[in-house]
Amino acid sequence: MKRLLSIIAVLVLALSANVVSAQSRNSYFMEGSYFRTDMNPALAPTRGYVALPGMSGVGVDIPSNFLSIDNFIYQKDNQMVSAFHGSVTADEFLGKLPDTGRLGVNANVNVLGVGFYAGKMYWNFGARVRSNTDVTISKDLFSALKTLGNGTYDLSNTNISSNSYLETYVGTSFPIGKHVNLGVRAKFLVGVLNLHTEFDKVEAVVGRESVAAQLRGKVVANSIFVDQSRIRAGEAFSTDMLVFNDVSMLLNNAKSFGAALDLGLELKFCRDHLKISAAVTDLGFIKWKAMTNYSASANADLRFDGFNLQTGEANTKAEFEMFTDKPSAEDYRTALNASLNVGVEYNFLRNHFAIGLMSHTEFIGKQIYSELTASLNIRATNWISATVSHTFLANNKLGVLGAAINFHPRVLNIFIGADFIDTRYGRYGNIPVPRYQNSFNVYAGVGFNFARPKFMREAVKDVRMTKAERKAERLSKRYSAN
């Protein structure tokens, strides 16, 4: 038990330190994938499964709306130059960027998962480690770097927030009549790490002869990996306060808890050829305890008045003050990054092909980010399916595709997928680099399947029957009844 807890703790720290729950958009319309319930708990897979630690699913998602090579590298006079080169105009560079840049890193590692059918009800439960980090960047920052023109640049919209936590869940999906599926998933959360900035003022004033900058704000951290007895004693933070191997201390520091809910709906029309679905996920929060809280305030002033021509030295003045705040006496809450997913799917050619359109909207603090993914889904047999997709919005250009493949025979379930694969490369020197890829997403997992329930086999058979076959079956049942 201690070894497992230690592994989980190190895993969470590694995920948090590097970057932020990854969701595979490509799995939404893949009937055999058990990952689809992460985006809509009403979308049950075709089989039950058992997913083991380290194998059941690892996902990394790096969303961005500006971070592509094409935005920062330009070809001028047969040579490659950066966006800050004099040959690239400010309008040419800044016109490609959004008003608020977003860069996130999400990670999701399944520790254990089980799903099974009890009659027509599908149940699933498990545990996983999740990490969500988001950085917002004001466009004024790039404007200041590019132009350095006279004026005042407000950079207060630049912020960092990060949550890492252990999530345990139980969910169910069940039909109401023949045309409606409902799903719900309840989650219990254990807070592991919270880090966020609270900037009151981040400003740069650029004049003809001087540049001045001011920073006012603080950084708030809450973690089970810090020796809280030393923090409470008033010691300044240092790296030797980090705790990794003392399991008893980690358990004692785990005082921050939370809860969340996923709700989903699926409607079926035209003998299940047309399906409409919607879900809200991660409706919840974590309450971080004051006893594990650590914060520090920063006051910084910087002034640059050019160079002294006689000495060759820069005329600068910098004042930086960083001090530890007294431990807070109050708990605080952070909301999870809630999502709204809406999908429309149409199956044709006896359910061997489907076209799908899925809208994904994420709510991160005061920011809202939306994507629209169109996909072609191929179901060659009952045990193999594949998807090719393209995601619109989020400054994503044509030619940046997604792809996934899922093997789900009677025993194994193997899934691997990636979004935002750039098919158009540019050569920078001798190095081929994707030009238009802003974001990155990859998800993979291996599970062990149970047999497909009888009612689901009959449903698939009914969808794939032709009109003549259905008529013959109705006549056969009528004659057998007589």
C-alpha positions, 0 to 999 in steps of 0.5 A: 500500500505504501509503495502504491501511494509513493508511486502515485505521489511521485507521478502527480508531482512529475505531471504537475512540475512539467506542465495539465484532464486530457480528453480524447475527442476522437473517442467520442463516437467510437462505440468500443472505446471505454474512454468515451464515458469521460466526455459523456457518461451516457455513452457506454462502450459495447463491452465491460472492461477491466483496466490495470494500473499503468496500462489502462490509460495515459493522456496528455493534452496541450491546448493552445490558440497561438503557439504554432511555428507559422506564427513566429517564423517567417520566410523573408528574402529566401531566409527564415527569420523570427517574428521579431525581425525588422523585416516582419511588420507589427501588423503582420505578426500581431494580426495572427494572434488572439487577444488573449493567448492560452497555453495549457497542459493537461495530464490524466493517468488511470490507476484502476478502472472497471466497467460492466453491464448489469442487465441493461445498466452499465456501471463503471468505477475507478481511480485516476490522477489528474493535473490541469494547468493553464496559462493566459497571456495578454496580447499586449506582451507580444505587442510590447516585445515586437514594437517597443513603442511609446505607450502603456502595456497592461499585462495583468491578464497574464495568469497561471493556475494549476490543479493536481488531484486524485479522483475516484469515481462511480458512474452508471448509464441506463436506457429509458425506453428505446430512444433515450440513454441517461448517464451520471458519474459522481467523483470524490477528489483528494487535492494534491497540489494547487498553484495560482497567481493573483496579480493586482498590477502587471504593467510596462510603460515604454517611453522614448528614453526609458522603459519602466515595469511594475509587478504587484501580486502574489503566488498561492500554493497548497500541496501535500508535498511540503513539510507544513510544520516548517511552513507554520513555524514561519520558515521561508520556503526552500526545496528541502521542505519537499517531501516524497518518501514519507508516506505517513506525512503525505497522508497526514497532509491530505486534508483538501477534498472535493466532489464533482459530477458528470451528467450525460444524455443520448437521444436516438432516432431513425432506428438508431441511425441518428444520435444526438448527445450532450453532457456537462462534465467536471461540475465541482470544486476542491476545498483547500485547507488553510493548514496546507496553504503557502503564499508569497507576495511580490513587489517588483519595479524595474526601470531602464534609461538607456546606456551610458555612452561614456562607460558603456553600461546600462542605466538600470534600476531594479527593486524586487521584494519577495516575502512570505505571507503569514499562513492563512486562517481561511480555507479556499475553493477552486473550481474544476475546469468544467466542460460542455460536450454536444454531439450529433452522429449519423450512421450509414451503410449498415452502421459501418460508417458514421459522420459526427460533429462534436462541440467541446466548450471548456470553462476555465475561470473567466475564460471560455474556449470552444472547439468544433470537431468533425469526424468520419468514423469507420466500423469495419467489424464488431471489434475494430474501429477507426476515426479521422477528424478535424477540429475547427476554431481555436485558430486551428487551420485546415490540414491539422487532423486527428486520428484514432484506432480502437481494437476491442475484440472479446478479450482485449481493448487497445486504443490509441489516438491523437488530435492536432496532427499537422499534415503540412510541414515546412523546412527550417534549415534541414529540419521538417517542422509542422507549420500550423499545429497549435495544440497537441493531444495523445491518448492510449490505453489497454484494457481487458474486455468482457463479453458483449451483452445480448441486448447490445448484440441485438441492437447492432444487428437491428441497425445493420439489417436491410429492410428486406431482412427486417421484413423477413424476420418479422414474418418469421416471428409471426409464423413461429408465434402462430 
